[in-house]
Amino acid sequence: MIDWLASDVVAPLIVGIVTSGAFLFLLSRIRPRIGVSQWLCRKPDHNTKSGVSFRYVVKIRNRTRSPVVDFHLRLTMIVRSEIDNQLLFSRVKLPWFQDAGGERDLMVLGAYDRKDPETRFLYRFIFTFDQTLEDCFAKHPGAFLRLQIVARHAFSGFSSVIEHTYRQHDITSREFKLGDTLDVTDAQLTPTTNSENNETIHEKDGFG
């Protein structure tokens, strides 16, 4: 009886568990794995012909050994309220500069490769507002920013959905370090001048 259970019940069960575990592990390797910066970096105020804009940067890293495509990112502000002892969440319209909106798209984000001199697996997204996010938080106590990302694995076609939350204390005036890191520097932003167009540049936009 015991031998029968071991051969006809226990053994297939163990094989099934191992097979399922291997499948789940493989599935996790062929989905996009995206890293999001802990900090929301505020760049110095930018004067334009249309007025002053306030810019904030998020840095993203593709941790997958393959490119990811159809990269879509959205930033929204969520306010929590309580009505009749029920907790409700609602979206607040952010003061986007020139109605730029909080959605960004990227066709391809490169595969993770530390030897890539252009660090195409890293990208910085800039969000521009008519007023500071600090003012928005002051108007809506307890609010938070929700960053949502949808990306698809270039080879398997599987997609991943990533969410990250920012609160006011996650905003910093420090800048992101260059290279394969999502950390920020210890120093505050220090503008440098681009001699070609005499434009003030505070950090590298896009890759890096």
N, C-alpha and C positions, 0 to 999 in steps of 0.2 A: 504493500500500500504506500509506504513512504517513498520507495523507489519510483513508483508510478507518478506520485505527486511531483517528485524532483525532476523527472524526465518530461512529463507532459504538461505541467502547469508552471512550475517555478522557472525552469529554463527559458521557455518562450516569453515569460513575463520579464525576465532580466534582459533578454535580447531586445524586447520591445522598448524597455526603458532606455537602454543604451542607444538604440537606433533613434529614438525620439530626441534624446539629448544631443546626439551628433547632428541631427537635422536642425534643431534650434540653434546650435552653435554656428552651423554653416549659414543659416538664414541671417544671423546677426552679423556675419562677416560680409554679406553681399547687400547690405542696406547702408545708406549713407550715415556716417557718424560725424556729426558736426559739433565743434567746440565753439562756445560763445563767451565773449569777454565778460568778466564779472563787473567791470566798470563801464560807465557811460561817460566818455570824455568830452568835456565842453571845450570847444576851440574859442579863441578870442573873437569878440564881436566883429562882424564883417560889414563895412560900409559899402553900399551899392547905390546906384542911381535911384532905386526904388525904396531906399531907406536902409535902416540897420537890420541885419539878420543875425540870429543866434543859432550856432551850429553845434551839433552833438554827434559823436562818432561811436559806432559799434564795430568791434573787430571780430571777424569770423575765421575759423580754421577748419578746413576739411581734414579729418583724421582718417579718411578712407584711402586705401592704397589704389583706388581708381578714381577717375574724375566723377563729379556729380553734375547733373544737368537740370534744366528747368528749375533753377533755384529761385524761390519766391520768398520774400521777407515782408512782414507787416508789423508796424509799431502802433499800438493803441494805448490810450489811458483808460483805466477802469476805476470806477468809484464804487465803494461798498456802502450800502445803506440798509437800514432795518425798518420794516413796516409791518406792524401787527405781529411782532416777534418773529418775522421771517427775514432772513438775510438775502438781500438782493444785490446783484452786480449789474452796473450799467456803464455804457461807454460815454466818454466825454469827448467832444470835438476839440481837437488840439489846434492851436493857432499856427497852422502851416504857413510858411513864407511863400507868397504868391501862389497859394493853393497847391503847393507841390505834393501834398499828401504823404501818407506814411507807408506806401507800398514801394518796394524795390524788386527788380528782377535782374537776374544774371544768367546768361545762357549756359556758361560752363565755369565750374570752379575746379582747378587742377587737382590731380592726385597728390596725396601726401608724399613728399620726397624731400628729405632734409638737404639733399645735394642740389636741389633746384636753385640756381642763383637768382631767379626772379621771384621765388616764393609764390608761385601761382596758386598754391593751396590756401593762401591767406587773402583776405579782402576786408576793406574798411568801407562801411556804409555811412554816409553823412545825412543827417536829418536837419532841416533848416526851419526855424520858427520866427514868427513876428515878435514874440516875447520869450522870456526865458522859461525853461521847464520848472525852475525854482518858483517862479510866480504862479505857474499852474498848480504846483503842489500846495502852495499857500492858499489858493482859492478852493482847493478840494482836499481837505485834511483826510488822511487815511488812504488816498488814492495810490495807485501803482501803475507802472508801465508794463505792458505785456508785449513781448517780442515773440512772434510766431514765424517759424520757418518750415517750408515744405521743399524737399529736394529729392531728386530721383537718381539712383545709381546708374551710371552710364552703360554698364554691361548687363546687369541682371534685370534692370527695369523696376526694381522694388523701390518704394518711396519711404521716406521717414518724415515724421512731424516732430518738430522740436519747439518747446516753449521755454522762455526765460523771463523772469520777473525782475524789474528794476524799481527800487524805491529811491526817495530823495537822497538818502545817504550813500547811494551807489554812484552819484554824480561826482566827478572829480575834474579839477582843472589841470591835472597832470596829463602827460601824453603817453601814448602807447610806445613801448619799446619796439624797435625794428627787429625783423626776423621771426623765427619760429617760437613765438611766445605770445600770450594774451595779457601779459603783465604790463603795468605802467611804470614810468620812471619815478624816481624820488623827487625830481625837481619839477617846478611849474613850467608851463609852456613858455619857451623863449623863441620869439620870431627870428627867422633868418631871412636874408634877402637873396632873391634869385636875380643874378646879374643880367640874365638874358632879357627879361621883360620887366625888371625892377618891381616885381610883385612880391609882396610879403607872403612867405610860405611857412606854415607852422608845423606841418607834418606831411608825410607822403600819403596822398589819397589813392584809393584803389588797392593795388597789391602791396604787400609788405607790412 
